């Protein structure tokens, strides 16, 4: 959904989701954000944006099974 209301305004919340501890970086002309998921894999959702307002979920950083799989 396009969250821009005009040239310089937008609606809150930008992302209507529970995304604690977000971190965002710029990669070329895009911004990439990852957030904590606090649940079993898939987890750590990855979002991309070109304007810091409209975000698209594109992947999960953890796609394997739960944390037990990482202790083996």
Helices and strands as residue ranges (DSSP letters): E 23-27, E 30-34, E 43-49, E 56-62, G 67-71
